[in-house]
Amino acid sequence: METEIFNQLIISLLAFVLSFIFALGGVGSAIALVPALDWFGVPLLVAKPTGLLVNTLSMTGASVNNIRAHRLDFRLGVPIIVSSFLFAPLGAWSNHWVPKSAVLAVFTLFLLFSGVMLVFFRANKFENQFREDRPFLVPALIGVVAGYLSGLLGVGGGGLIAPLMIMFGFNPKKVAVITAFVVPFSSLSGLVAYLAMGHSDLLLMFPVAIAAYFGGSLGTKVMHAQLKPGTIKKFLGGLLLLLALKMGLQLFG
């Protein structure tokens, strides 16, 4: 019993630290928290809903603030929100037939993609071609992929949504707000699917999620101080690349 409580404290501390670090770059921590929990011996099917719960709690506050400040472009965001919300449960249910090795391989590629985007992607390359139209198909398809991966991996799809939307010429400021709004919806629907399947450990999930919430809140406050976002994002990208390397070596080693 004491060992179990000690492990929960260690894991909660880890969640706090990761959420604080990733919040410095405005990035959700679930992408690092899920593999970290797996390496700490938490079953992957429990680590995933824990990550989704963290996303739901941490991003909801940001979304409410954006709505109150009238920063959210609903017409552009609705196709992504709806499609990601609908496809996240499908991603969660896919764990019934997708082998764990395949899930870990996809996770490795997702970490690699997200890390490369944080280190090398420059949104200002597209600043002279921002489009003002609000198409349906492209955002909806991006939402489908992001929602499915969110449910399958237990992470927010923001690391996929933001660069793809910017590559298609949308304003990064609008994209950042939309991403923050999409993630809690897709995370919540994926979380409900995992809970319905019985893949949860509430005694672990809630302490970890609460610790992550406070870590993320503190990190957000520090982020608005004197930190350079570009430097922080490069650091986080490097961290994700190291996680991808570790997971790849574990998978193929």
C-alpha positions in Angstrom: 0.0 0.0 0.0 2.8 2.4 0.9 4.6 1.5 -2.2 1.5 2.2 -4.3 1.0 5.6 -2.7 4.7 6.5 -3.2 4.5 5.5 -6.9 1.4 7.7 -7.3 3.2 10.7 -5.7 6.2 10.2 -8.0 4.0 9.9 -11.1 2.0 13.0 -10.0 5.2 14.9 -9.5 6.3 13.9 -13.0 3.0 15.1 -14.4 3.4 18.4 -12.6 7.0 18.9 -14.0 6.2 17.9 -17.5 3.1 20.1 -17.6 5.0 23.0 -16.3 7.8 22.5 -18.9 5.5 22.1 -21.8 3.2 25.0 -20.8 6.3 27.2 -21.1 6.0 26.7 -24.9 2.2 26.7 -25.0 2.1 22.9 -25.7 0.0 20.3 -24.0 2.0 17.8 -21.9 0.1 14.6 -22.7 2.3 13.9 -25.7 5.2 13.4 -23.3 3.2 12.2 -20.3 1.7 9.2 -21.9 5.0 7.5 -22.9 6.5 8.5 -19.6 3.6 6.8 -17.7 4.1 3.7 -19.9 7.8 3.6 -19.0 6.9 4.0 -15.3 4.9 0.8 -15.6 1.4 2.3 -16.0 -0.5 0.2 -18.6 -0.7 2.1 -21.9 -4.5 1.7 -21.9 -4.6 3.6 -18.5 -1.9 6.1 -19.5 -3.9 7.2 -22.6 -7.2 8.3 -20.8 -5.0 9.9 -18.2 -3.4 12.0 -20.9 -6.8 12.8 -22.4 -8.1 13.9 -19.0 -5.0 16.2 -18.6 -5.7 17.7 -22.0 -9.3 18.3 -21.2 -8.6 20.1 -17.9 -5.6 22.1 -19.1 -7.1 23.4 -22.3 -10.6 24.2 -21.3 -9.6 27.3 -19.3 -7.6 28.6 -22.3 -10.6 28.1 -24.6 -13.0 29.9 -22.2 -10.6 32.9 -22.1 -10.4 32.9 -25.9 -14.2 32.9 -26.3 -14.6 35.7 -23.8 -12.0 37.7 -25.6 -13.8 37.1 -29.0 -10.6 35.6 -30.5 -12.2 32.4 -31.8 -13.2 32.2 -35.4 -16.1 29.7 -35.0 -16.8 29.4 -38.7 -13.3 28.2 -39.4 -13.0 26.1 -36.3 -16.4 24.2 -36.3 -15.4 21.7 -39.1 -12.3 20.7 -37.1 -14.1 20.6 -33.8 -16.9 18.4 -35.0 -14.8 15.9 -37.0 -12.2 15.5 -34.3 -14.9 15.1 -31.7 -16.5 12.3 -33.7 -13.3 10.5 -34.7 -11.5 10.5 -31.3 -13.7 7.7 -29.9 -13.0 5.7 -33.1 -9.3 6.1 -32.4 -9.9 4.9 -28.8 -11.9 1.9 -29.9 -9.2 1.0 -32.4 -7.1 -0.2 -29.6 -9.2 -3.4 -29.7 -7.8 -4.4 -33.0 -4.6 -2.4 -33.6 -1.6 -4.2 -32.1 0.3 -2.4 -29.3 3.5 -2.5 -31.4 1.7 -0.6 -34.2 0.4 1.9 -31.8 3.9 2.5 -30.4 5.2 2.8 -33.9 2.6 5.5 -34.7 3.4 7.2 -31.4 7.1 7.3 -32.3 6.3 8.9 -35.7 3.9 11.4 -34.0 6.6 12.4 -31.5 9.1 12.7 -34.4 6.7 14.9 -36.4 5.9 17.1 -33.5 9.5 17.5 -32.5 10.6 18.4 -36.0 7.7 20.9 -36.3 8.7 22.6 -33.0 12.4 22.8 -33.9 12.3 23.7 -37.6 8.8 24.9 -38.5 8.5 28.7 -39.1 5.0 30.1 -39.3 6.3 33.5 -40.6 7.2 31.8 -43.9 3.5 32.0 -44.7 2.8 35.4 -43.3 2.3 37.1 -46.8 -0.3 34.6 -47.9 -2.8 34.4 -45.1 -6.2 33.4 -46.4 -9.4 34.7 -45.1 -11.9 32.2 -46.5 -13.4 29.5 -44.3 -13.5 26.3 -46.2 -15.1 23.1 -44.9 -13.3 20.2 -46.4 -9.7 20.9 -45.5 -10.3 21.7 -41.9 -12.7 18.8 -41.5 -10.1 16.3 -42.9 -7.4 17.7 -40.6 -9.9 17.2 -37.7 -10.5 13.6 -38.7 -6.9 12.7 -38.7 -6.1 14.7 -35.5 -9.2 13.3 -33.7 -8.4 9.7 -34.6 -4.8 10.0 -33.5 -5.9 11.8 -30.3 -8.1 8.8 -29.4 -5.6 6.2 -30.5 -2.6 7.7 -28.8 -4.2 9.5 -25.9 -2.7 12.9 -26.8 -4.1 16.1 -28.1 -4.1 16.6 -31.9 -2.8 20.1 -31.6 0.7 19.2 -32.7 -0.8 18.1 -36.0 -3.6 20.6 -36.4 -1.5 23.8 -36.0 1.3 23.2 -38.6 -1.1 21.7 -41.2 -3.5 24.6 -40.9 -0.7 27.1 -41.2 0.7 25.2 -44.2 -2.6 25.6 -45.9 -2.3 29.4 -45.4 -4.4 30.2 -42.4 -3.4 32.9 -39.9 -1.2 31.3 -37.1 -3.0 33.5 -34.5 -6.4 32.2 -35.5 -4.9 28.6 -35.7 -3.5 28.8 -32.2 -6.9 29.8 -30.8 -8.7 27.1 -32.8 -6.3 24.5 -31.7 -6.7 25.3 -28.1 -10.5 25.0 -28.6 -10.4 21.8 -30.5 -8.2 19.8 -28.1 -10.5 19.7 -25.1 -13.4 18.5 -27.3 -11.5 15.7 -29.0 -9.8 14.8 -25.7 -13.1 14.6 -23.8 -14.8 12.4 -26.4 -11.8 10.0 -26.5 -11.7 10.0 -22.7 -15.4 9.0 -22.5 -14.7 6.1 -25.0 -11.8 4.8 -22.8 -14.0 5.0 -19.7 -16.8 3.2 -21.5 -14.4 0.4 -22.4 -13.3 0.1 -18.8 -9.7 1.3 -19.4 -9.2 3.6 -16.4 -7.7 3.8 -13.0 -9.5 6.7 -11.3 -7.2 6.6 -8.2 -4.3 7.3 -10.5 -5.9 9.5 -13.1 -7.3 12.2 -10.9 -4.2 12.9 -8.8 -2.1 13.0 -12.0 -4.5 15.2 -13.8 -4.8 17.7 -11.0 -1.0 17.8 -10.6 -0.7 18.4 -14.4 -3.3 21.1 -14.3 -1.5 23.1 -11.6 1.8 22.5 -13.3 0.4 23.7 -16.6 -1.2 26.8 -14.9 2.1 27.7 -13.3 4.0 27.2 -16.5 1.5 29.4 -18.4 2.1 32.2 -15.9 5.9 31.9 -16.2 5.6 31.8 -20.0 4.1 35.3 -20.1 7.1 36.6 -18.2 10.4 37.1 -19.9 10.9 33.8 -21.8 11.5 33.7 -25.5 8.8 31.4 -27.1 11.1 30.4 -29.9 13.9 29.1 -27.6 11.4 27.2 -25.4 9.8 25.5 -28.4 13.2 24.4 -29.7 14.0 22.9 -26.3 10.6 21.1 -26.2 11.1 19.9 -29.8 14.5 18.5 -28.8 12.9 16.7 -25.9 10.2 15.2 -28.1 12.9 14.0 -30.5 14.7 12.3 -27.7 11.5 10.7 -26.6 10.9 9.5 -30.2 14.5 8.1 -30.2 14.0 6.3 -26.9 10.6 4.9 -28.0 12.0 3.8 -31.4 14.9 2.0 -29.8 12.6 0.3 -27.3 10.3 -0.7 -30.2 12.8 -1.8 -32.7 15.8 -2.6 -30.5 
